[in-house]
């Protein structure tokens, strides 16, 4: 049953540059500076590390190109939620919205907030996780958790004051981090390139090994262990490449959305994929594989910058990551509330979220998202949050791209200003690849992936209870 609230007018403030910067800014957070350490521990050699990033980039580009068809068909606020509703039904759309609120969007914001605090502590030790503010039985509240919470609250407040404020921050911070990353790559490959390191790292690029924790020993692996290593390593690279779809959430505020959303998806994911691959090539030119695998606190970029910039390198890279994570979370916070706004208009979320505030943005949804994100900042570690998010988000990417096939049959005559690139081959390949990764995560990361699946399934009784209450209220 519909409980549609009359649409309020959103301002179309965002052009192609703004929407592309939202894609890039939401994707580039902390992952590229950190997760290569875990990838190297899992797969060991330079060739495999680069290949993991290439595969993740191709998977992301394939999904983005496929989403272009859906974004052109339904250029409305809510994006992926709307695509699922139109292809399937309100129930499937609700499960996505539920998962977005409980883990996908809020978990990603929390993970990036934790990373922001982690690198801020490099410059300001007083805000580090070792600085315990108070203890309540087994729970300890530290300064890093406080900083991540303050960051989320500040960005929520800024975005609650209008989309123009969020747009300015997003574009400024994203351009800054793109230039900073390219600067790091160029300096690394030109001034800090060490031929002996490069030759050693690339002597056996396809030797699959795993590095023992706290040891310089690498163990050769194959068979199921090799597959497990690939699957485990892709958690970090896929998480680092995620959030590209956030631009679809704010379709109601983008000018010429039928053109600009699909184009910004392609341009943004391509820019990020190129940056990520080049950054990892630079890592292998500057650091031995063992140092990448065992970088202190997984701060690979910090370890590389010490060779590139000397003793000041750690400060430079810490500032870069603070800028990167701050801008990333701005985009995530800005976009997420638009999903809850559209859900509420369908009667599937708190009705207060269906209204825009005086600044013509979904203020109630922004603050609801903020509160739950702060709870996750207090409860989760960076690694655990990654595992939860990647498994759940892949499930809905599979369903959404499957929706292209469904809509081609349900609405063959619908206007399609843009059609999925190399349909049906590329969309089908994405579905297969993502399904293999999901199965692998359930097998090899059962605890965290299983909890992610449980969160999705908990949405089923919530949906039917909410629908029953809605029916009784009438």
C-alpha positions as CSV (number, residue, x, y, z in Angstrom):
1,X,0.0,0.0,0.0
2,X,1.2,3.4,-0.8
3,X,1.7,6.1,1.8
4,X,3.2,8.6,-0.6
5,X,3.8,12.1,0.7
6,X,3.6,14.9,-1.8
7,X,7.1,15.6,-3.2
8,X,8.9,18.7,-1.9
9,X,11.1,20.6,-4.3
10,X,14.8,19.9,-4.0
11,X,17.2,22.4,-5.5
12,X,19.2,21.2,-8.5
13,X,22.5,22.7,-7.4
14,X,24.9,20.1,-8.7
15,X,26.5,20.0,-12.1
16,X,28.7,17.4,-13.8
17,X,31.9,18.5,-12.0
18,X,30.1,18.4,-8.6
19,X,28.6,15.0,-9.2
20,X,31.9,13.6,-10.5
21,X,33.7,15.0,-7.5
22,X,31.1,13.3,-5.3
23,X,31.8,9.9,-6.9
24,X,35.6,10.4,-6.6
25,X,35.4,12.0,-3.1
26,X,33.1,9.3,-1.7
27,X,35.4,6.5,-3.1
28,X,38.7,7.8,-2.0
29,X,38.8,7.7,1.8
30,X,41.4,5.9,3.8
31,X,41.6,2.5,2.0
32,X,44.3,3.3,-0.5
33,X,46.6,4.4,2.2
34,X,46.0,1.3,4.4
35,X,44.6,-1.8,2.9
36,X,47.5,-2.7,0.6
37,X,49.3,-4.1,3.7
38,X,46.5,-6.6,4.3
39,X,46.3,-7.5,0.6
40,X,50.1,-8.1,0.6
41,X,49.9,-10.3,3.6
42,X,47.3,-12.4,1.9
43,X,48.7,-12.7,-1.7
44,X,52.4,-11.8,-1.1
45,X,53.9,-10.8,-4.4
46,X,53.8,-7.5,-6.4
47,X,52.0,-9.0,-9.5
48,X,49.2,-10.3,-7.4
49,X,48.8,-7.1,-5.4
50,X,48.5,-5.0,-8.6
51,X,46.2,-7.6,-10.1
52,X,43.8,-7.5,-7.1
53,X,43.5,-3.7,-7.6
54,X,43.0,-4.1,-11.3
55,X,40.3,-6.7,-10.9
56,X,38.5,-4.5,-8.2
57,X,38.7,-1.5,-10.5
58,X,37.3,-3.5,-13.5
59,X,34.5,-4.9,-11.3
60,X,33.6,-1.3,-10.1
61,X,33.8,0.2,-13.6
62,X,31.5,-2.6,-14.9
63,X,29.0,-1.9,-12.2
64,X,29.1,1.8,-12.8
65,X,28.6,1.4,-16.5
66,X,25.6,-0.8,-15.9
67,X,24.1,1.6,-13.4
68,X,24.1,4.3,-16.1
69,X,21.1,2.7,-17.7
70,X,19.1,2.7,-14.4
71,X,20.1,6.2,-13.5
72,X,18.9,7.6,-16.8
73,X,15.6,5.7,-16.5
74,X,14.9,6.9,-12.9
75,X,16.7,10.2,-12.2
76,X,15.1,10.6,-8.8
77,X,16.3,11.1,-5.2
78,X,17.0,7.7,-3.6
79,X,18.9,6.2,-6.5
80,X,19.6,2.5,-5.9
81,X,16.6,2.2,-3.6
82,X,14.3,3.4,-6.5
83,X,16.0,1.0,-9.0
84,X,15.2,-1.9,-6.7
85,X,11.7,-0.8,-6.0
86,X,10.9,-0.5,-9.8
87,X,12.7,-3.7,-10.8
88,X,11.4,-5.8,-7.9
89,X,9.0,-4.4,-5.3
90,X,8.9,-2.3,-2.1
91,X,10.0,-5.3,0.0
92,X,13.4,-5.7,-1.7
93,X,13.8,-1.9,-1.8
94,X,13.2,-1.7,1.9
95,X,15.8,-4.4,2.6
96,X,18.3,-2.2,0.8
97,X,17.2,0.9,2.6
98,X,17.3,-1.0,5.9
99,X,20.8,-2.3,5.2
100,X,21.9,1.1,4.0
101,X,20.9,2.6,7.3
102,X,22.1,-0.2,9.6
103,X,25.4,-1.1,8.0
104,X,26.2,0.0,4.4
105,X,26.2,3.8,4.6
106,X,26.6,4.2,8.4
107,X,29.2,1.5,8.6
108,X,31.2,3.1,5.8
109,X,31.0,6.5,7.5
110,X,32.1,5.0,10.8
111,X,35.0,3.1,9.2
112,X,36.2,6.3,7.5
113,X,35.7,8.3,10.7
114,X,37.8,5.7,12.6
115,X,40.6,6.1,10.0
116,X,40.4,9.9,10.3
117,X,41.0,9.6,14.0
118,X,43.7,7.0,13.5
119,X,45.8,9.3,11.3
120,X,45.0,12.5,13.2
121,X,46.7,10.8,16.2
122,X,49.8,10.6,14.1
123,X,50.1,14.4,14.3
124,X,48.2,14.9,17.6
125,X,48.9,11.9,19.9
126,X,46.4,13.2,22.5
127,X,43.5,12.1,20.2
128,X,44.9,8.6,19.8
129,X,43.1,5.3,20.8
130,X,45.5,4.8,23.7
131,X,44.2,7.9,25.4
132,X,41.3,6.4,27.4
133,X,38.8,9.1,28.6
134,X,36.7,6.8,30.8
135,X,35.9,3.2,31.4
136,X,32.5,1.6,32.0
137,X,32.9,-2.1,32.9
138,X,34.4,-3.7,29.8
139,X,33.7,-0.7,27.6
140,X,36.5,1.9,27.1
141,X,35.8,5.3,25.5
142,X,39.0,6.7,24.0
143,X,40.0,10.0,22.4
144,X,40.0,8.6,18.9
145,X,36.4,7.5,19.2
146,X,35.5,11.0,20.5
147,X,37.2,12.6,17.5
148,X,35.4,10.3,15.0
149,X,32.1,11.1,16.6
150,X,32.8,14.9,16.5
151,X,33.7,14.7,12.9
152,X,30.4,12.9,12.0
153,X,28.4,15.4,14.0
154,X,30.2,18.4,12.4
155,X,29.7,17.2,8.8
156,X,26.1,16.3,9.5
157,X,25.4,19.8,10.8
158,X,27.1,21.4,7.8
159,X,25.0,19.3,5.3
160,X,21.8,20.0,7.2
161,X,22.3,23.7,6.4
162,X,21.9,23.1,2.6
163,X,23.3,21.1,-0.3
164,X,25.4,24.1,-1.4
165,X,27.5,23.9,1.7
166,X,28.2,20.2,1.2
167,X,28.9,20.7,-2.5
168,X,31.6,23.3,-1.8
169,X,33.3,21.1,0.8
170,X,33.1,18.1,-1.5
171,X,34.6,19.7,-4.6
172,X,37.3,21.5,-2.7
173,X,38.5,18.5,-0.6
174,X,38.2,16.1,-3.6
175,X,40.3,18.2,-5.9
176,X,42.9,18.6,-3.1
177,X,43.1,14.9,-2.5
178,X,43.4,14.1,-6.2
179,X,46.2,16.5,-6.7
180,X,47.9,15.2,-3.4
181,X,47.7,11.6,-4.5
182,X,49.0,12.3,-8.0
183,X,51.8,14.3,-6.3
184,X,52.7,11.4,-4.0
185,X,52.7,9.0,-7.0
186,X,54.8,11.2,-9.2
187,X,57.4,12.0,-6.4
188,X,57.5,8.4,-5.5
189,X,58.1,7.1,-9.0
190,X,60.7,9.8,-9.9
191,X,62.6,10.8,-6.7
192,X,62.3,7.8,-4.5
193,X,62.3,5.0,-7.1
194,X,64.8,2.3,-6.0
195,X,65.8,0.0,-8.8
196,X,67.0,-2.7,-6.5
197,X,63.7,-2.8,-4.6
198,X,61.7,-2.8,-7.9
199,X,63.8,-5.6,-9.4
200,X,63.5,-7.7,-6.2
201,X,59.7,-7.1,-5.9
202,X,59.1,-8.0,-9.5
203,X,61.6,-10.9,-9.8
204,X,58.8,-13.4,-9.1
205,X,55.6,-11.3,-9.5
206,X,53.2,-14.3,-9.6
207,X,54.6,-16.3,-6.8
208,X,51.6,-16.7,-4.4
209,X,52.8,-16.4,-0.8
210,X,51.4,-15.3,2.6
211,X,53.5,-13.3,5.1
212,X,53.6,-14.6,8.6
213,X,52.4,-12.0,11.2
214,X,55.4,-10.3,12.8
215,X,57.9,-12.2,10.7
216,X,59.9,-11.7,7.5
217,X,59.0,-15.3,6.5
218,X,56.7,-15.9,3.5
219,X,54.9,-19.2,3.0
220,X,54.1,-20.4,-0.5
221,X,50.4,-21.3,-0.9
222,X,48.1,-22.8,-3.6
223,X,44.8,-24.4,-4.1
224,X,42.1,-23.4,-1.6
225,X,44.5,-21.3,0.4
226,X,45.2,-19.3,-2.8
227,X,41.5,-18.8,-3.4
228,X,41.0,-17.8,0.2
229,X,43.9,-15.3,0.0
230,X,42.4,-13.7,-3.1
231,X,38.9,-13.4,-1.6
232,X,40.2,-12.1,1.7
233,X,42.4,-9.5,0.0
234,X,39.6,-8.2,-2.2
235,X,37.7,-7.0,0.9
236,X,40.0,-4.1,1.3
237,X,40.3,-3.2,-2.4
238,X,36.5,-3.4,-3.0
239,X,35.8,-1.4,0.1
240,X,38.3,1.3,-1.1
241,X,36.5,1.3,-4.5
242,X,33.0,1.4,-3.0
243,X,30.5,4.3,-2.5
244,X,30.6,5.2,-6.2
245,X,26.8,4.7,-6.3
246,X,26.2,7.5,-3.8
247,X,25.8,10.0,-6.6
248,X,22.5,8.2,-7.6
249,X,21.1,9.0,-4.1
250,X,21.1,12.7,-4.8
251,X,19.7,12.6,-8.4
252,X,17.0,15.0,-7.3
253,X,19.6,17.7,-6.8
254,X,21.7,17.1,-10.0
255,X,21.1,19.2,-13.1
256,X,20.4,17.2,-16.3
257,X,20.4,13.9,-14.3
258,X,19.7,11.7,-17.2
259,X,23.1,12.7,-18.7
260,X,25.2,13.7,-15.8
261,X,24.7,10.8,-13.4
262,X,25.8,8.1,-15.8
263,X,28.7,10.2,-17.0
264,X,29.9,11.1,-13.5
265,X,29.7,7.4,-12.6
266,X,32.0,6.5,-15.5
267,X,34.4,9.4,-15.1
268,X,34.6,9.1,-11.3
269,X,35.3,5.4,-11.1
270,X,37.8,5.6,-14.0
271,X,39.8,8.4,-12.2
272,X,39.8,6.5,-8.9
273,X,40.8,3.2,-10.6
274,X,43.8,4.8,-12.3
275,X,44.9,6.5,-9.1
276,X,44.7,3.3,-7.1
277,X,46.7,1.2,-9.5
278,X,49.4,3.8,-9.9
279,X,49.6,4.3,-6.1
280,X,50.3,0.5,-5.7
281,X,52.8,0.5,-8.5
282,X,54.5,3.3,-6.6
283,X,54.5,1.3,-3.3
284,X,56.2,-1.6,-5.1
285,X,58.9,0.8,-6.4
286,X,59.7,2.3,-3.0
287,X,59.1,-0.5,-0.4
288,X,60.1,-4.1,-0.3
289,X,57.1,-6.4,-0.1
290,X,57.8,-7.4,3.4
291,X,57.7,-3.7,4.5
292,X,54.4,-3.3,2.7
293,X,53.0,-6.4,4.4
294,X,54.2,-5.3,7.9
295,X,53.9,-1.5,7.7
296,X,53.3,-0.2,11.2
297,X,49.5,-0.1,11.9
298,X,49.1,-1.0,8.2
299,X,50.1,2.6,7.3
300,X,51.7,1.7,3.9
301,X,51.5,5.3,2.6
302,X,53.2,6.6,5.7
303,X,56.0,4.0,5.3
304,X,56.4,5.0,1.6
305,X,56.3,8.7,2.3
306,X,59.3,8.4,4.7
307,X,61.4,7.3,1.7
308,X,59.9,9.9,-0.5
309,X,59.9,13.0,1.7
310,X,62.2,12.0,4.6
311,X,61.3,12.6,8.2
312,X,58.6,15.1,7.3
313,X,56.9,12.4,5.2
314,X,54.8,11.0,8.0
315,X,53.3,14.5,8.7
316,X,52.6,15.1,5.0
317,X,50.8,11.8,4.5
318,X,48.9,12.1,7.7
319,X,47.5,15.5,6.6
320,X,46.7,14.0,3.2
321,X,44.7,11.2,4.8
322,X,42.9,13.6,7.1
323,X,41.8,15.7,4.1
324,X,40.9,12.6,2.2
325,X,38.8,11.0,4.9
326,X,37.1,14.3,5.8
327,X,36.0,14.9,2.2
328,X,35.0,11.3,1.8
329,X,32.7,11.3,4.8
330,X,31.2,14.6,3.7
331,X,30.0,12.9,0.5
332,X,28.8,9.8,2.3
333,X,26.8,11.8,4.8
334,X,25.4,14.2,2.2
335,X,24.1,11.3,0.0
336,X,22.9,8.8,2.6
337,X,19.9,10.8,3.9
338,X,18.4,11.0,0.5
339,X,17.7,7.2,0.6
340,X,15.8,7.5,3.9
341,X,13.9,10.5,2.5
342,X,12.6,8.5,-0.4
343,X,11.9,5.5,1.8
344,X,9.8,7.6,4.2
345,X,7.8,8.9,1.2
346,X,6.9,5.3,0.5
347,X,5.9,4.7,4.1
348,X,9.0,2.5,4.8
349,X,10.9,4.8,7.2
350,X,10.1,7.2,10.0
351,X,7.6,9.7,8.6
352,X,9.6,12.6,9.8
353,X,12.3,11.7,7.3
354,X,9.9,12.4,4.4
355,X,10.1,16.1,4.9
356,X,12.8,18.7,3.9
357,X,13.9,21.2,6.4
358,X,14.0,25.0,5.8
359,X,17.3,24.6,3.9
360,X,15.5,22.1,1.5
361,X,17.5,19.1,2.6
362,X,16.3,16.0,4.5
363,X,17.5,17.2,7.9
364,X,15.7,14.6,10.0
365,X,17.3,11.7,8.0
366,X,20.7,13.3,8.3
367,X,20.5,13.4,12.1
368,X,19.1,9.9,12.4
369,X,22.0,8.6,10.2
370,X,24.4,10.6,12.4
371,X,23.2,9.1,15.7
372,X,23.5,5.5,14.5
373,X,26.8,6.1,12.8
374,X,28.2,7.5,16.1
375,X,27.1,4.3,17.8
376,X,29.1,2.3,15.2
377,X,32.1,4.5,15.8
378,X,32.0,3.5,19.4
379,X,31.5,-0.2,18.8
380,X,33.5,-1.2,15.6
381,X,37.1,-1.5,14.5
382,X,38.2,-0.5,11.0
383,X,38.7,-4.1,9.8
384,X,35.4,-5.5,11.1
385,X,33.5,-2.6,9.6
386,X,35.0,-3.4,6.2
387,X,33.9,-7.0,6.3
388,X,30.4,-6.1,7.3
389,X,30.0,-3.5,4.6
390,X,31.6,-5.3,1.6
391,X,29.5,-8.5,1.9
392,X,26.2,-6.6,2.3
393,X,26.8,-4.0,-0.4
394,X,27.8,-6.7,-2.9
395,X,24.4,-8.5,-2.3
396,X,22.5,-5.4,-3.4
397,X,24.8,-4.6,-6.3
398,X,24.0,-8.1,-7.6
399,X,20.3,-7.5,-7.2
400,X,20.4,-4.0,-8.7
401,X,22.3,-5.1,-11.8
402,X,20.0,-8.1,-12.1
403,X,17.2,-5.5,-12.1
404,X,18.5,-4.3,-15.5
405,X,17.6,-7.7,-17.0
406,X,14.2,-7.7,-15.3
407,X,13.3,-4.2,-16.4
408,X,14.3,-5.0,-20.0
409,X,11.5,-7.6,-19.9
410,X,9.0,-5.7,-17.7
411,X,9.4,-2.4,-19.5
412,X,10.8,-3.1,-23.0
413,X,9.4,0.1,-24.4
414,X,10.5,2.4,-21.5
415,X,12.8,5.4,-22.4
416,X,16.4,4.5,-22.0
417,X,18.6,7.5,-22.8
418,X,21.6,5.4,-22.0
419,X,21.9,1.6,-22.2
420,X,24.2,-0.6,-20.2
421,X,27.6,-1.0,-21.9
422,X,28.0,-4.4,-23.7
423,X,24.7,-5.7,-22.3
424,X,24.1,-8.5,-21.4
425,X,27.7,-9.7,-21.2
426,X,29.3,-7.1,-18.8
427,X,26.3,-7.0,-16.4
428,X,26.2,-10.8,-16.3
429,X,30.0,-11.0,-15.7
430,X,29.6,-8.6,-12.8
431,X,26.9,-10.7,-11.2
432,X,29.0,-13.9,-11.5
433,X,32.1,-12.2,-10.1
434,X,30.3,-10.5,-7.2
435,X,28.5,-13.8,-6.4
436,X,31.8,-15.7,-6.2
437,X,33.3,-13.1,-3.9
438,X,30.2,-13.2,-1.6
439,X,30.3,-17.0,-1.4
440,X,34.0,-16.8,-0.7
441,X,33.4,-14.3,2.1
442,X,30.8,-16.5,3.7
443,X,33.3,-19.4,3.6
444,X,36.4,-17.7,4.7
445,X,35.1,-14.7,6.8
446,X,32.0,-16.4,8.2
447,X,31.8,-14.4,11.4
448,X,31.7,-10.9,9.9
449,X,30.0,-11.8,6.6
450,X,27.5,-13.9,8.5
451,X,26.6,-11.0,10.8
452,X,26.2,-8.8,7.7
453,X,23.8,-11.4,6.3
454,X,21.9,-11.5,9.6
455,X,21.5,-7.8,9.6
456,X,19.9,-8.0,6.1
457,X,17.6,-10.8,7.2
458,X,16.5,-8.9,10.4
459,X,15.0,-6.4,8.0
460,X,12.4,-9.0,6.9
461,X,10.3,-9.0,10.2
462,X,10.9,-5.2,10.5
463,X,9.3,-4.7,7.1
464,X,6.2,-6.8,7.8
465,X,5.7,-5.4,11.3
466,X,5.9,-1.9,9.9
467,X,3.4,-2.7,7.1
468,X,1.0,-4.2,9.6
469,X,1.2,-1.2,11.9
470,X,0.7,1.1,8.9
471,X,-2.4,-0.8,7.8
472,X,-3.8,-0.7,11.4
473,X,-3.1,3.0,11.6
474,X,-5.4,3.5,8.6
